[in-house]
Amino acid sequence: MSMQVVYSHPPKCAGTSIVRALRLRFLWRGMGLTAHRMKAFLENASPPYSYEQYQERAHRAADAVAAYHLTHGKNLVAGHFWYGDCLRLLNRNVHRMTVVREPVSRFLSHYRYLAWKYGLEENFSDFLCSDKAKQLGSIYGFYFANEYPNGAEDVDRVVQHAIDSLKEFSIIGDVKDLPGFLTAAKKLIGGPLISFRSNRTPNSVKPDVQQQISEEDQARLYEITSVDRLIYEAVKKMPSYVNYSCSADKAQSVMESST
């Protein structure tokens, strides 16, 4: 069987650059996919979906589409979609990959991106109290456990489900060491992987929120990212995690542990 890869790209985790590199590597044997492409099939639902319902159904559909293409001739499917039930059913010869980021940094980057791309007008303090902020704070829970926790009673279950899912991944990179991820991925799949820097929010668009944040907002920020921080800390202990300052020996050990 030819090498097959699924790359699940949580937002603001440098995945746009990685997806471009992977698609160049696989060319016509690979494809990009985003859950938002399912929008046309969901827009006219009756009754209308809430944002959270739309997100769940769009990602569930994209999960099925990704699995379908990997079982019908594609060697790569990569983009913004969760790692769901259909992809979990694929055999172990399909390599799972992703890149994560320290959750507070990821959240702040996502907020800045929304302000730049969509003209978000709420100030940071107000935004932190919104349902949208709660969702952005649990992106890893959504992508790898397929749900947002609805309360404290859900946290342990969501975190464990995400951890169990991520244990199935051959390579988990970190935004702070993209060269390490590319080195490990190249060793696994072979061929060139060209590094890109794309889809970056201009630094001039929004002041550095992290330097202006109040103690109250900081406490709120840490609260709403608690699920993702627990998942991230667990990921850093996995053998598939490509550590910061990844050496060639470390990259090789990651490859050996995933085969």
N, C-alpha and C positions, 0 to 999 in steps of 0.2 A: 504493500500500500504506500502511496506517495505521502509525504509529510503533510499533515493537516493541522491547522491552527485556528483557534477561536480567541479573539482578543476583545475582552469586555472593557469598555473605556468609561470609568466614572468621570463626570464633568470636572474640569479644571485640574486634571492630573496629567497634563502634557500628552494626552493620548492623540490629539490631532496630529502632532508631529510623528508619533509612533505609527499611527495608522497609515500615514503617507509613506513612511519607510517600508512598512510591510507590504502595502499594495504595489509599490514599485518592485519589490522582490518577487511577488507572485504574479504580477501582471494580470492577464485575462483569467487566470485560475483563482483570483481572489476578488472579493467584493466588499465595499463599504455598506454599512447598514446603520440606521438610526431608528429608534422607536418612534420618533416623530413622523416618520414616513407612513406610519399607520393612521395618521390623522384623518385622511380622506375616508377611511372605513368606519370612523368612530364619530364624526362630526354631527351626524343627523340622528343620533340615538334618541329614543323617546322612552322615559324622560331624559333630559340632557344629563350627561355625566358631570360630576364635580371634577375639579382639577385632580384630586387624588385618585378618583375612579378612572379618569382618563389616563393618568400616568400608569396605573396598574395594568389596564387593558392594553395600552399601547406596547408596554414592555413585554407583556405575556405574548402578544402577537409577534413581536420582533424575535423573541426567543424561539418560537416555533418556526419562523421563516429562516433564522440562522441555522437551526438544526436541519431543516429540510435541505438547504443548499449544501451543507457539509455532507449530507448523505446522497446528494445527487450531482456530484461532479466538482464542486468547488473545494479548493485546498485552503482557503482562508476566508473567514468572515470576521470583520472588525468594525467596531464603532460603538455608539451610545446605545447599549441595550443591556438588560440585566442578565445574570447567569441564572437561568431558570430551570424548570423541571425538564424541558425538552433537551436542553444542552447537557444536563446532568446524565441523561440516558445514553449519550454518545459513548462509544467504547474508549478505552484508555489510550488508544493510539492517536486520538485527537488531543493535541496539546493545548491546554488552557493557559492564557497569559493575561496579565493586567499590570498596571502601574498604579501605585497609591501615593498618597501625600499626607503629611502631618495634618490632621483634620482641622485644627484652628486655622492654619495657613490656607488650607483648601477652601474653607468657608469664606474667609476674607477675600480671597481671589474671586470666588463666585459672586459675592456681593458687588465687588468692583466691576466685574464683567456685566452684571445686570444693569448697573448704573450707566455704564458706557454704551452697551448694546441696545438697551430697551428704555433708557431714560427713567430708570427707577428714581422716584422723587422722595420717597420716605427717607428720613435721616436714619442713621445707624441704630440709634436707641429704639425708635419706633419699629424699625424692621425686625429687630431681635424679638419683639413681642408678637410677631405675625405667625400664622400657620406656615407660610412659605419658609420662614427661617427655621422652624422646627424640621421641616422636610429637608432643607439643605444641610442641616446639622446631622442628619442620619443617612447620608448618601450611601455609605458602605453597607448599612443595614438593608437599604432598599435594593441595591445592586446585587448583593450576595446572599441575603436572606429573603428578598422579594417582598418586604413589607416595611412600613414605618411603625415603630412601636407606638402604641396608643396610650401607654402609661407605664409607671414603674414596674408593674407586674409583667410587662412584655419584654423588659430589657434583657434579662438573662437568656430567654429563649431566642430572641432575635440575634444577640451576640453569638451564641453557640451555633446557631444555624449558619450564620455568615462564616464563622471560623471553620466549620466542617466543610462548607463549600470551597473555601479558599485552600484548604488542604489538598484539594484535587488539582490545583494549578501547578503546572510545570515550572513556571517562572513568575515571580511577583517582583516587579521593580519598584523603585522609589524615585519620585521627582528629583530628589537631591542627588541622585546618582544615575542619570539617564545613560551615560557612557557604560556604566556597569551593566545595566539592563540590555543595552544593544550588544555588548560583548557576549553576554550569556545567551541571548536570542540567536545571535549569529552562529555560535557554537552548536546550538541545537538544530537550527533549520538549514544552516549553510548559506552560502552566497552572500553578496554585499547587502548591508543595511545602511542606508545613507541617513545621517542625522539632519533633522530640520528643526527650525524654531518658528512656529506659526500659531495663529489664533491667540496672540498675547494681548492682554489689555494694556493700552498705553499708560505708562506711569503718570503722565500729566493729566489724565482724565479725572481722577478722583484723588484727593489727598490721602496720604497713608493713614488709613483708619486705625491701624494697630498702635500708632504713636499718639492718637487722640482719645483712645477709649477710656472711659471712666471705670472705676473699680466696680461699680454696680453692673455696667455693661459687660465687663470682663467676666464677672461671676455668671451672668446669664449666658454668655457665649460658651463658657466651659460646661454649663449645664446642658445646653442643647446639642453640644457635640460629644456628650459623654459616651453614647453608644459607639460612635465611630472611633473615638479615642481608645476604647476597650478593644475593638477589633484591630485597630492599627498596632497596638502594643502586642497583641497576640501574633499578628502577621510577622512582626520583626523577629520572632523566635522560630519561625518556620524554616526548614532547610531550603525551601524554594525561594525564600526572600533574598534578593541580591543586595547585600549590605552596602552601606556607604563606604566609599574608598575600596570598592570591590577589586580584588586582585585577580590575576589570571587563575591562580590556584583556587580561589573562592568560586569563580565562575565555573571552573571545571567541576568542582564538587557539587555545585547546584545541578549541573547537567547529569552527573552520575546518579544523583539522588532522584532524578525525575524520569529516568529510563528504566 
